[in-house]
């Protein structure tokens, strides 16, 4: 992978990994911050632990190990959110638990065992920052134009122009699609990037033409 642009490498926009928590946490900027902090923390902690233990874990046991480590740190993140950010935890609700079974976290954790500690931590950091940038933009747009507020504070200038649909699930999908179109326009897919999508789907390179 020669081009390493932050939004271009975003697993949410490139492979739709983490799309469920991204949409669930994007109704309010405060919820988006809480989810982003949880995702970044789980990514970094999982990469650190699995990177240190990579030589001790047999290759056949790497996926189960990644599942256990990610689920453990995701549970810790839920408890920390509930203890220190109860308002954000209440807004996230079900989606805080989704982190324990999220492919974005599993993929990053498994990569840490394959790439080593340093590279694994770097990729985890980039993935977490990409997720944060995307979710905060998504949440800001939905809250500003859907609820005429920002982080819970009313924005009087938009009060008469708000679109309640944007605060609903269907509205979230609309904004998500618009952002994807913008990202794809700014960062068009290069020749080498199709291989990542095919690899994530378990397809061989020659399957692209089929």
N, C-alpha and C positions, 0 to 999 in steps of 0.2 A: 504494500500500500504506500504509494509515493506521495499522494496529496493528503495532508493531515490538517484539514480545516475543521474547526470546532463544530459548526453546524453540519458540515458535510459528513462527519463521522457520527452524528447523532443516531444512536440505535433506535430511538423512538421514531424518527422520520425515515430512516433507511430501511429498517426491518420491522417497524411497528412493535418492537419489544418494549414493554412497559407502558403500552397505550392505555390499558385499563386504569391503573393508578393515576396516570397523567390526566385522563378525562375526569376521573372521580374526584381528584384534588383541585380541579381548575375552576370551581365555582366561586372561590374566594381566595384572594392573595395570601391570607394567613394560612389557610389549609394547604396551599401550594408550597409555602415556605416550610411548613411542618413535614409534608411528604418529601420534599426535596432534601431536607436535612436527614430524614430517616433513610432515604435511598442512598445518599452519599456516605453516610455512616456505615450502613450495611455493606456497601461495595468495598470501602476501604478496609474495614475490619476483616471481611471474608478474604480479600486479596492478601492481607498480611498473614493471616493464620494459614491459609492454604499454600501461600508462597513459601513459608517457613517449613511446612510439613510435606512439600511436594515429593521429596526424595524418599520419604517414609511410607507414602501411600502407593500401593500397587496400581498399575494402570487400569485394571479392571474395576478397581474400587473408587476411582476418581469421581465418577458421577454421584454415587451414593454419599461420598464424603462431602462433595459440594452441596448436595441437598441438605445434609445435616447441619453443616456450618451456616449456610444461608438462613435456614429455618430458625436456628438458634439465635443468630444476630437479629433477624427480623422480629422475633418475639421480644428480645431485649429492647429494640427500638420502639415497639408498641408500648411497653411498660414505661420507658423514659418519656415518650410523648404524653402518656396519660398522667404522669407525675409532674412534669414540668411545663407542658403545653396542653393543658386539659381542653381549652377552647378549640385548638386545632385538632386534637384527637376526637372531640365530639363531632366536628364537621367532617372529618374523614370517615368515621364510622367503620363500615364493612371494609373499605378500601385499605385501611391500615393493616388488616389481616391478610390482604391479597399479596403483600410483599413476600410472605413466606413461600409463595408458589409462583413467583414472577420469573419469566424466562430471561429478562434483562439481568437480574441478579445471578441466576444460575450460569448464564453464559459467561459473565465476567469472572465468576468464581472459578469455573473450569479453565478458563484461559490463564488464570494466575498459576495454575499447576503446570501448564504447558510452557509458559513463557518465562517463568522465574519470578523472584520477588520484586525486583526493580521494575521490570517491564509490566508486570501484573498490577502493581500499585499505580503506575502511570496511566495505564489503560482504565483502571477502575476510577481514578480521579477524573479523567477526561469524560468517561461515560456519565459519572455523577454530575459533572458541570454541564454537560450537554442536556441531560434530563432537567436540571434546574432551570437553565435558560429557557428551554422550550415550555416547561410547565408554567413558569412565571409569566411569560408572554401570553400564553393561552388563558391563564387565570385573569390577568389584567384586562384583556380584551372582553372576556365574558362578564366580569364584574362591572367594568366601567359602562359598557353598552347594554348589558342585560339588567343590571340592578342599580345603575347610576350611583355607584359607590366605589371606594377603593380601600381595601383592608378594613371594611366595615364602616368607614366614614363616608357619609353622603357627599356626592358631587352634585351640587345644585344646578350647575350649568347643563348637566345631562338629564336632569330629572324628567323633563318633558319629552325627551327623545329616546328613552330607554326601550329596549326590545326584550320583553320578558322571556321570549322563546330561547334566548341565549343562555338563560340560567337552567334550562332543562337539558335532558340527555341529548335530544335531537339537535338542539342548538349547539351543544358542545361538539357534536360530530361535524356540524357545519363549519364552525370556527377551526376545528382541527384540520378539516379538508382544505380550507383556505390557506392555513399556515403551511400545509404540505405543498400546496401549489407554489407558494412564494419561495419556500426553501428549494424546491426542485428547479425553479426558475433561476434563482441566484446561484445555486450549486448544482448544475446539470450532472447527471450520472456519467462517470467516465468509464472507459473500457474495462478497467480492472475491477470495478465495483460490482458488476453483475455476479461475479464469482462468489462474493460474500452472501448474496441473497440465495443463490443456488446451494451453497454449502449449508446455510441455515435451514433450508428446506430439505436437506439430505439428497440433493440432486447432483449428478455428475455434470461436468462442464458440457459434454456433448448433448445433454438433455435439453439445453437451452433452445436448440432449433426445433426439437420435438414439441 
